[in-house]
């Protein structure tokens, strides 16, 4: 089962309807279901069509830690593409009795409500995490506030998914063509005369190193800054105030190839096409078909630690 928290931190996901008669809750203004879920509706539309598994909810959400006077730790405004806070979330089954999913399944189009759930159960059961994240205490409670703007029925959702897939494929074709245009524009604007290597990387030496050249299996220690072609920085060890260390064969291909052109003590600029970066789908803030520019200082090289031998389980009688 997919981790529901992944959806709450990026575009979201919701669940199927469980209607319960409420009784008084220990929380002021709330009622409690037979399964122990505390809830309070701010707006309720009982005339709307019932939500079912496979439907897609278009809604906003906020999560608060109750022990810190309703301190918000998740807000859908931070992940919604248009900044409205509303995201699509496919409906699935509850993870346990009294779970947050049951609360979502009590809702209809046009509803807004708050639900109180156990911190332990939310992370350990709903999200199937091995332990509660730092900053959260066992035995405490979380409040979730949802506002459902629309419900897309499963039959419509399946059709919509096909349309969105076709649109995405069309957009990717457009972005792929745009990469070549932006790449040429960048090179022309900076009057770069260095030709790309056989892989498509443009390597520009800034400072010549005097030390060893790393092998793909080596661990490298570097300072670097990564930017898009428009100059916007997306990552920088300089900003964090300390260099990073990693195995050279454990990064994007553009780095693995490019750093093997450097010597310890050197500094270089790498222009990396998307095929050697994060490719057609991008990654965590890197758009699809995004060529990248890195300035890298190779500070040191070390051998990768020897791998531990495989553990052999003892035979049982």
C-alpha atoms as a printed R data frame, in Angstrom:
    type eleno elety resid chain resno       x       y       z
1   ATOM     1    CA   UNK     A     1   0.000   0.000   0.000
2   ATOM     2    CA   UNK     A     2   1.262   3.458  -0.872
3   ATOM     3    CA   UNK     A     3   2.368   5.720   1.897
4   ATOM     4    CA   UNK     A     4  -0.469   8.242   2.365
5   ATOM     5    CA   UNK     A     5   1.913  10.852   3.816
6   ATOM     6    CA   UNK     A     6   3.791  10.957   0.480
7   ATOM     7    CA   UNK     A     7   0.602  12.152  -1.137
8   ATOM     8    CA   UNK     A     8  -0.051  14.717   1.608
9   ATOM     9    CA   UNK     A     9   3.454  16.277   1.073
10  ATOM    10    CA   UNK     A    10   3.145  16.355  -2.680
11  ATOM    11    CA   UNK     A    11  -0.213  16.115  -4.651
12  ATOM    12    CA   UNK     A    12  -2.698  14.210  -2.293
13  ATOM    13    CA   UNK     A    13  -4.839  11.003  -1.958
14  ATOM    14    CA   UNK     A    14  -8.276  10.233  -0.100
15  ATOM    15    CA   UNK     A    15 -10.666   7.267   0.648
16  ATOM    16    CA   UNK     A    16 -14.261   5.583   0.611
17  ATOM    17    CA   UNK     A    17 -17.364   6.448   2.690
18  ATOM    18    CA   UNK     A    18 -18.071   5.221   6.169
19  ATOM    19    CA   UNK     A    19 -21.060   7.013   7.685
20  ATOM    20    CA   UNK     A    20 -21.391   6.874  11.433
21  ATOM    21    CA   UNK     A    21 -23.794   8.251  13.969
22  ATOM    22    CA   UNK     A    22 -21.840  10.437  16.342
23  ATOM    23    CA   UNK     A    23 -21.811  10.669  20.099
24  ATOM    24    CA   UNK     A    24 -20.242  13.275  22.348
25  ATOM    25    CA   UNK     A    25 -16.480  13.662  22.125
26  ATOM    26    CA   UNK     A    26 -14.054  14.702  24.850
27  ATOM    27    CA   UNK     A    27 -12.993  17.505  22.481
28  ATOM    28    CA   UNK     A    28 -15.177  20.607  22.600
29  ATOM    29    CA   UNK     A    29 -17.484  20.909  19.592
30  ATOM    30    CA   UNK     A    30 -16.558  17.460  18.276
31  ATOM    31    CA   UNK     A    31 -18.491  14.215  18.042
32  ATOM    32    CA   UNK     A    32 -17.057  10.705  17.927
33  ATOM    33    CA   UNK     A    33 -17.895   7.757  15.666
34  ATOM    34    CA   UNK     A    34 -18.435   4.170  16.837
35  ATOM    35    CA   UNK     A    35 -14.847   3.481  15.743
36  ATOM    36    CA   UNK     A    36 -13.496   6.280  17.937
37  ATOM    37    CA   UNK     A    37 -12.838   8.961  15.314
38  ATOM    38    CA   UNK     A    38 -13.380  12.505  16.620
39  ATOM    39    CA   UNK     A    39 -14.916  14.803  14.007
40  ATOM    40    CA   UNK     A    40 -16.549  18.198  13.547
41  ATOM    41    CA   UNK     A    41 -18.266  19.390  10.367
42  ATOM    42    CA   UNK     A    42 -18.143  23.085   9.533
43  ATOM    43    CA   UNK     A    43 -20.226  22.536   6.408
44  ATOM    44    CA   UNK     A    44 -22.084  19.356   5.403
45  ATOM    45    CA   UNK     A    45 -23.863  18.485   2.154
46  ATOM    46    CA   UNK     A    46 -25.759  15.238   2.741
47  ATOM    47    CA   UNK     A    47 -27.596  15.537  -0.580
48  ATOM    48    CA   UNK     A    48 -24.411  14.995  -2.608
49  ATOM    49    CA   UNK     A    49 -23.568  11.620  -4.146
50  ATOM    50    CA   UNK     A    50 -21.820   9.076  -1.942
51  ATOM    51    CA   UNK     A    51 -18.049   8.787  -2.283
52  ATOM    52    CA   UNK     A    52 -16.767   5.345  -3.277
53  ATOM    53    CA   UNK     A    53 -13.394   3.663  -3.526
54  ATOM    54    CA   UNK     A    54 -11.746   4.689  -6.790
55  ATOM    55    CA   UNK     A    55 -13.289   8.160  -6.821
56  ATOM    56    CA   UNK     A    56 -10.962  11.168  -6.880
57  ATOM    57    CA   UNK     A    57 -11.446  13.997  -4.400
58  ATOM    58    CA   UNK     A    58 -10.436  17.538  -5.280
59  ATOM    59    CA   UNK     A    59  -9.832  19.083  -1.869
60  ATOM    60    CA   UNK     A    60  -7.553  21.113   0.398
61  ATOM    61    CA   UNK     A    61  -6.011  19.975   3.676
62  ATOM    62    CA   UNK     A    62  -4.046  21.149   6.700
63  ATOM    63    CA   UNK     A    63  -2.528  19.039   9.489
64  ATOM    64    CA   UNK     A    64  -1.853  20.415  12.974
65  ATOM    65    CA   UNK     A    65  -0.042  19.067  16.033
66  ATOM    66    CA   UNK     A    66  -2.466  19.627  18.899
67  ATOM    67    CA   UNK     A    67   0.122  19.666  21.685
68  ATOM    68    CA   UNK     A    68   1.682  22.812  20.207
69  ATOM    69    CA   UNK     A    69  -1.496  24.884  20.134
70  ATOM    70    CA   UNK     A    70  -2.531  23.753  16.655
71  ATOM    71    CA   UNK     A    71   0.885  24.187  15.045
72  ATOM    72    CA   UNK     A    72   0.495  23.439  11.315
73  ATOM    73    CA   UNK     A    73   3.001  20.972   9.836
74  ATOM    74    CA   UNK     A    74   1.369  20.119   6.483
75  ATOM    75    CA   UNK     A    75  -0.497  22.523   4.203
76  ATOM    76    CA   UNK     A    76  -1.765  21.610   0.732
77  ATOM    77    CA   UNK     A    77  -1.054  25.167  -0.459
78  ATOM    78    CA   UNK     A    78   2.609  24.236  -0.468
79  ATOM    79    CA   UNK     A    79   2.105  21.399  -2.950
80  ATOM    80    CA   UNK     A    80  -0.844  22.444  -5.129
81  ATOM    81    CA   UNK     A    81   0.270  23.351  -8.633
82  ATOM    82    CA   UNK     A    82  -1.888  26.474  -8.919
83  ATOM    83    CA   UNK     A    83  -1.320  27.697  -5.353
84  ATOM    84    CA   UNK     A    84  -5.008  27.386  -4.389
85  ATOM    85    CA   UNK     A    85  -4.349  24.516  -2.003
86  ATOM    86    CA   UNK     A    86  -6.708  22.165  -3.843
87  ATOM    87    CA   UNK     A    87  -5.295  18.856  -5.068
88  ATOM    88    CA   UNK     A    88  -6.590  15.570  -6.516
89  ATOM    89    CA   UNK     A    89  -6.605  12.551  -4.227
90  ATOM    90    CA   UNK     A    90  -7.764   9.036  -5.278
91  ATOM    91    CA   UNK     A    91  -9.976   7.290  -2.734
92  ATOM    92    CA   UNK     A    92  -8.847   4.007  -1.155
93  ATOM    93    CA   UNK     A    93  -9.727   1.856   1.862
94  ATOM    94    CA   UNK     A    94  -9.219   2.864   5.529
95  ATOM    95    CA   UNK     A    95  -5.935   1.736   7.082
96  ATOM    96    CA   UNK     A    96  -7.541   0.912  10.486
97  ATOM    97    CA   UNK     A    97 -10.747   1.562  12.438
98  ATOM    98    CA   UNK     A    98 -11.053   5.232  13.334
99  ATOM    99    CA   UNK     A    99  -8.372   6.286  10.829
100 ATOM   100    CA   UNK     A   100  -8.084   9.573   8.981
101 ATOM   101    CA   UNK     A   101  -9.369   7.823   5.871
102 ATOM   102    CA   UNK     A   102 -12.687   7.134   7.610
103 ATOM   103    CA   UNK     A   103 -13.033  10.840   8.195
104 ATOM   104    CA   UNK     A   104 -12.373  11.579   4.556
105 ATOM   105    CA   UNK     A   105 -14.952   8.958   3.605
106 ATOM   106    CA   UNK     A   106 -17.614  10.661   5.714
107 ATOM   107    CA   UNK     A   107 -17.411  13.706   3.465
108 ATOM   108    CA   UNK     A   108 -19.310  14.817   0.344
109 ATOM   109    CA   UNK     A   109 -18.761  17.430  -2.329
110 ATOM   110    CA   UNK     A   110 -18.934  20.845  -0.659
111 ATOM   111    CA   UNK     A   111 -18.144  19.568   2.858
112 ATOM   112    CA   UNK     A   112 -15.523  20.948   5.215
113 ATOM   113    CA   UNK     A   113 -14.597  19.254   8.477
114 ATOM   114    CA   UNK     A   114 -11.925  18.613  11.096
115 ATOM   115    CA   UNK     A   115 -10.794  15.209  12.408
116 ATOM   116    CA   UNK     A   116  -8.640  14.276  15.405
117 ATOM   117    CA   UNK     A   117  -6.443  11.198  15.145
118 ATOM   118    CA   UNK     A   118  -3.683   9.499  17.093
119 ATOM   119    CA   UNK     A   119  -0.173  10.604  16.169
120 ATOM   120    CA   UNK     A   120   1.087   7.047  16.653
121 ATOM   121    CA   UNK     A   121  -1.565   5.467  14.424
122 ATOM   122    CA   UNK     A   122  -1.261   8.091  11.702
123 ATOM   123    CA   UNK     A   123   2.473   7.534  11.227
124 ATOM   124    CA   UNK     A   124   2.828   3.867  12.179
125 ATOM   125    CA   UNK     A   125  -0.398   2.413  10.762
126 ATOM   126    CA   UNK     A   126  -1.660   4.751   8.039
127 ATOM   127    CA   UNK     A   127   1.795   5.604   6.717
128 ATOM   128    CA   UNK     A   128   3.423   2.314   7.747
129 ATOM   129    CA   UNK     A   129   6.499   4.089   9.097
130 ATOM   130    CA   UNK     A   130   8.874   2.224  11.394
131 ATOM   131    CA   UNK     A   131   8.931   5.011  13.963
132 ATOM   132    CA   UNK     A   132   7.322   8.348  14.708
133 ATOM   133    CA   UNK     A   133   9.253  11.228  13.057
134 ATOM   134    CA   UNK     A   134  11.348  13.561  15.183
135 ATOM   135    CA   UNK     A   135   9.352  16.454  16.577
136 ATOM   136    CA   UNK     A   136   6.285  14.314  17.303
137 ATOM   137    CA   UNK     A   137   5.592  12.665  20.663
138 ATOM   138    CA   UNK     A   138   3.960   9.258  21.162
139 ATOM   139    CA   UNK     A   139   0.535   9.435  22.771
140 ATOM   140    CA   UNK     A   140  -0.287  12.850  21.290
141 ATOM   141    CA   UNK     A   141  -2.912  13.772  18.697
142 ATOM   142    CA   UNK     A   142  -3.100  15.382  15.265
143 ATOM   143    CA   UNK     A   143  -5.935  17.479  13.845
144 ATOM   144    CA   UNK     A   144  -6.657  17.358  10.112
145 ATOM   145    CA   UNK     A   145  -8.883  19.914   8.381
146 ATOM   146    CA   UNK     A   146 -10.332  19.054   4.953
147 ATOM   147    CA   UNK     A   147 -12.416  21.031   2.460
148 ATOM   148    CA   UNK     A   148 -13.849  19.032  -0.448
149 ATOM   149    CA   UNK     A   149 -14.468  21.164  -3.519
150 ATOM   150    CA   UNK     A   150 -15.362  18.395  -5.947
151 ATOM   151    CA   UNK     A   151 -15.659  14.630  -6.306
152 ATOM   152    CA   UNK     A   152 -14.749  12.920  -9.567
153 ATOM   153    CA   UNK     A   153 -16.460   9.547  -9.827
154 ATOM   154    CA   UNK     A   154 -14.363   6.498 -10.698
155 ATOM   155    CA   UNK     A   155 -15.852   6.189 -14.191
156 ATOM   156    CA   UNK     A   156 -14.973   9.820 -14.866
157 ATOM   157    CA   UNK     A   157 -11.587   9.484 -13.173
158 ATOM   158    CA   UNK     A   158 -10.558   6.626 -15.469
159 ATOM   159    CA   UNK     A   159 -11.454   8.700 -18.501
160 ATOM   160    CA   UNK     A   160  -9.754  11.776 -17.050
161 ATOM   161    CA   UNK     A   161  -6.591   9.765 -16.378
162 ATOM   162    CA   UNK     A   162  -6.378   8.789 -20.043
163 ATOM   163    CA   UNK     A   163  -6.837  12.404 -21.093
164 ATOM   164    CA   UNK     A   164  -4.189  13.608 -18.623
165 ATOM   165    CA   UNK     A   165  -1.754  10.930 -19.795
166 ATOM   166    CA   UNK     A   166  -2.180  12.063 -23.408
167 ATOM   167    CA   UNK     A   167  -1.714  15.690 -22.342
168 ATOM   168    CA   UNK     A   168   1.434  14.832 -20.398
169 ATOM   169    CA   UNK     A   169   2.923  12.959 -23.353
170 ATOM   170    CA   UNK     A   170   2.190  15.942 -25.570
171 ATOM   171    CA   UNK     A   171   3.780  18.306 -23.035
172 ATOM   172    CA   UNK     A   172   6.896  16.121 -22.750
173 ATOM   173    CA   UNK     A   173   7.368  16.207 -26.529
174 ATOM   174    CA   UNK     A   174   7.156  20.001 -26.356
175 ATOM   175    CA   UNK     A   175   9.663  20.196 -23.475
176 ATOM   176    CA   UNK     A   176  12.091  17.907 -25.278
177 ATOM   177    CA   UNK     A   177  12.083  20.193 -28.307
178 ATOM   178    CA   UNK     A   178  12.413  23.251 -26.057
179 ATOM   179    CA   UNK     A   179  15.539  21.822 -24.399
180 ATOM   180    CA   UNK     A   180  17.514  21.934 -27.643
181 ATOM   181    CA   UNK     A   181  16.419  25.532 -28.279
182 ATOM   182    CA   UNK     A   182  17.313  26.718 -24.750
183 ATOM   183    CA   UNK     A   183  20.639  24.835 -24.822
184 ATOM   184    CA   UNK     A   184  21.717  26.578 -28.046
185 ATOM   185    CA   UNK     A   185  20.521  29.952 -26.773
186 ATOM   186    CA   UNK     A   186  22.556  29.545 -23.567
187 ATOM   187    CA   UNK     A   187  25.751  28.576 -25.417
188 ATOM   188    CA   UNK     A   188  25.373  31.406 -27.930
189 ATOM   189    CA   UNK     A   189  24.644  34.027 -25.255
190 ATOM   190    CA   UNK     A   190  27.820  33.139 -23.317
191 ATOM   191    CA   UNK     A   191  29.902  32.634 -26.489
192 ATOM   192    CA   UNK     A   192  30.897  29.140 -25.372
193 ATOM   193    CA   UNK     A   193  33.255  27.605 -27.931
194 ATOM   194    CA   UNK     A   194  34.019  24.362 -26.105
195 ATOM   195    CA   UNK     A   195  32.454  21.457 -27.998
196 ATOM   196    CA   UNK     A   196  30.487  18.745 -26.173
197 ATOM   197    CA   UNK     A   197  32.151  15.376 -25.630
198 ATOM   198    CA   UNK     A   198  30.813  12.165 -27.132
199 ATOM   199    CA   UNK     A   199  28.237  11.960 -24.332
200 ATOM   200    CA   UNK     A   200  26.950  15.482 -24.893
201 ATOM   201    CA   UNK     A   201  28.599  17.115 -21.840
202 ATOM   202    CA   UNK     A   202  30.376  20.442 -22.209
203 ATOM   203    CA   UNK     A   203  33.355  20.554 -19.833
204 ATOM   204    CA   UNK     A   204  34.876  23.966 -19.127
205 ATOM   205    CA   UNK     A   205  37.963  24.032 -16.910
206 ATOM   206    CA   UNK     A   206  38.092  26.979 -14.492
207 ATOM   207    CA   UNK     A   207  41.101  25.921 -12.439
208 ATOM   208    CA   UNK     A   208  43.487  23.117 -13.288
209 ATOM   209    CA   UNK     A   209  43.955  20.500 -10.606
210 ATOM   210    CA   UNK     A   210  47.240  18.813  -9.755
211 ATOM   211    CA   UNK     A   211  46.070  15.720  -7.910
212 ATOM   212    CA   UNK     A   212  44.626  12.365  -8.870
213 ATOM   213    CA   UNK     A   213  41.741  11.715 -11.255
214 ATOM   214    CA   UNK     A   214  38.778   9.925  -9.657
215 ATOM   215    CA   UNK     A   215  37.566   6.519 -10.770
216 ATOM   216    CA   UNK     A   216  33.839   5.714 -10.900
217 ATOM   217    CA   UNK     A   217  34.186   3.559  -7.789
218 ATOM   218    CA   UNK     A   218  35.926   6.278  -5.751
219 ATOM   219    CA   UNK     A   219  34.305   8.484  -3.124
220 ATOM   220    CA   UNK     A   220  34.672  12.168  -3.994
221 ATOM   221    CA   UNK     A   221  34.604  15.202  -1.727
222 ATOM   222    CA   UNK     A   222  33.319  18.292  -3.551
223 ATOM   223    CA   UNK     A   223  31.931  21.775  -3.298
224 ATOM   224    CA   UNK     A   224  29.379  22.609  -5.974
225 ATOM   225    CA   UNK     A   225  26.606  24.874  -7.186
226 ATOM   226    CA   UNK     A   226  23.833  23.681  -9.498
227 ATOM   227    CA   UNK     A   227  21.779  26.060 -11.640
228 ATOM   228    CA   UNK     A   228  19.267  25.948 -14.468
229 ATOM   229    CA   UNK     A   229  20.113  27.647 -17.754
230 ATOM   230    CA   UNK     A   230  18.330  30.795 -16.547
231 ATOM   231    CA   UNK     A   231  20.832  31.062 -13.674
232 ATOM   232    CA   UNK     A   232  18.450  30.061 -10.881
233 ATOM   233    CA   UNK     A   233  20.239  28.030  -8.206
234 ATOM   234    CA   UNK     A   234  18.498  24.770  -7.282
235 ATOM   235    CA   UNK     A   235  21.225  23.282  -5.085
236 ATOM   236    CA   UNK     A   236  24.476  24.478  -3.528
237 ATOM   237    CA   UNK     A   237  26.911  23.049  -0.993
238 ATOM   238    CA   UNK     A   238  28.345  26.569  -0.683
239 ATOM   239    CA   UNK     A   239  25.020  27.835   0.675
240 ATOM   240    CA   UNK     A   240  24.973  24.991   3.193
241 ATOM   241    CA   UNK     A   241  28.499  25.907   4.270
242 ATOM   242    CA   UNK     A   242  30.155  22.512   3.861
243 ATOM   243    CA   UNK     A   243  31.303  20.214   1.032
244 ATOM   244    CA   UNK     A   244  29.628  16.889   0.340
245 ATOM   245    CA   UNK     A   245  31.006  13.390  -0.057
246 ATOM   246    CA   UNK     A   246  29.520  10.546  -2.100
247 ATOM   247    CA   UNK     A   247  30.468   7.589  -4.311
248 ATOM   248    CA   UNK     A   248  30.978   8.820  -7.863
249 ATOM   249    CA   UNK     A   249  28.940   5.985  -9.326
250 ATOM   250    CA   UNK     A   250  25.986   6.885  -7.104
251 ATOM   251    CA   UNK     A   251  25.020  10.183  -8.745
252 ATOM   252    CA   UNK     A   252  23.561  11.317 -12.076
253 ATOM   253    CA   UNK     A   253  25.535  10.077 -15.120
254 ATOM   254    CA   UNK     A   254  26.599  13.627 -16.011
255 ATOM   255    CA   UNK     A   255  28.508  13.878 -12.733
256 ATOM   256    CA   UNK     A   256  30.018  10.406 -12.985
257 ATOM   257    CA   UNK     A   257  31.340  11.187 -16.464
258 ATOM   258    CA   UNK     A   258  32.222  14.834 -15.886
259 ATOM   259    CA   UNK     A   259  34.210  14.445 -12.658
260 ATOM   260    CA   UNK     A   260  36.456  11.871 -14.310
261 ATOM   261    CA   UNK     A   261  37.777  14.743 -16.433
262 ATOM   262    CA   UNK     A   262  38.946  16.567 -13.279
263 ATOM   263    CA   UNK     A   263  41.942  16.308 -10.967
264 ATOM   264    CA   UNK     A   264  41.933  16.937  -7.221
265 ATOM   265    CA   UNK     A   265  42.340  20.663  -6.567
266 ATOM   266    CA   UNK     A   266  40.615  21.586  -9.816
267 ATOM   267    CA   UNK     A   267  37.450  23.493 -10.512
268 ATOM   268    CA   UNK     A   268  35.249  23.116 -13.571
269 ATOM   269    CA   UNK     A   269  31.904  23.985 -15.086
270 ATOM   270    CA   UNK     A   270  29.763  21.153 -16.435
271 ATOM   271    CA   UNK     A   271  26.892  21.692 -18.854
272 ATOM   272    CA   UNK     A   272  24.831  18.534 -18.634
273 ATOM   273    CA   UNK     A   273  21.968  17.649 -21.013
274 ATOM   274    CA   UNK     A   274  18.831  16.223 -19.395
275 ATOM   275    CA   UNK     A   275  19.510  12.704 -20.700
276 ATOM   276    CA   UNK     A   276  22.539  12.610 -18.342
277 ATOM   277    CA   UNK     A   277  20.698  14.465 -15.569
278 ATOM   278    CA   UNK     A   278  17.145  13.759 -14.439
279 ATOM   279    CA   UNK     A   279  15.707  12.881 -17.829
280 ATOM   280    CA   UNK     A   280  12.196  13.136 -19.194
281 ATOM   281    CA   UNK     A   281  10.421  13.124 -15.829
282 ATOM   282    CA   UNK     A   282  12.652  15.333 -13.663
283 ATOM   283    CA   UNK     A   283  13.064  14.916  -9.916
284 ATOM   284    CA   UNK     A   284  12.114  16.930  -6.796
285 ATOM   285    CA   UNK     A   285  12.120  20.428  -8.226
286 ATOM   286    CA   UNK     A   286  14.012  19.537 -11.413
287 ATOM   287    CA   UNK     A   287  11.575  19.819 -14.342
288 ATOM   288    CA   UNK     A   288  11.407  17.258 -17.170
289 ATOM   289    CA   UNK     A   289  14.010  17.694 -19.911
290 ATOM   290    CA   UNK     A   290  15.971  20.251 -17.879
291 ATOM   291    CA   UNK     A   291  19.639  20.735 -18.851
292 ATOM   292    CA   UNK     A   292  21.747  21.599 -15.810
293 ATOM   293    CA   UNK     A   293  24.854  23.679 -15.124
294 ATOM   294    CA   UNK     A   294  27.237  22.760 -12.311
295 ATOM   295    CA   UNK     A   295  30.325  24.507 -10.979
296 ATOM   296    CA   UNK     A   296  32.335  21.890  -9.094
297 ATOM   297    CA   UNK     A   297  35.493  21.933  -6.985
298 ATOM   298    CA   UNK     A   298  37.076  18.505  -6.544
299 ATOM   299    CA   UNK     A   299  38.555  18.670  -3.059
300 ATOM   300    CA   UNK     A   300  39.559  15.099  -2.347
301 ATOM   301    CA   UNK     A   301  39.255  11.450  -3.408
302 ATOM   302    CA   UNK     A   302  39.099   8.348  -1.257
303 ATOM   303    CA   UNK     A   303  38.539   4.693  -1.930
304 ATOM   304    CA   UNK     A   304  35.054   3.353  -1.316
305 ATOM   305    CA   UNK     A   305  34.871   1.193   1.821
306 ATOM   306    CA   UNK     A   306  35.015  -2.524   1.143
307 ATOM   307    CA   UNK     A   307  31.596  -4.120   1.088
308 ATOM   308    CA   UNK     A   308  30.765  -6.313   4.033
309 ATOM   309    CA   UNK     A   309  30.373 -10.005   3.172
310 ATOM   310    CA   UNK     A   310  26.830 -11.267   2.760
311 ATOM   311    CA   UNK     A   311  25.296 -12.439   6.009
312 ATOM   312    CA   UNK     A   312  24.606 -16.152   5.923
313 ATOM   313    CA   UNK     A   313  21.744 -17.237   8.146
314 ATOM   314    CA   UNK     A   314  22.607 -20.300  10.237
315 ATOM   315    CA   UNK     A   315  20.749 -23.463   9.309
316 ATOM   316    CA   UNK     A   316  18.088 -24.582  11.708
317 ATOM   317    CA   UNK     A   317  17.568 -28.146  12.627
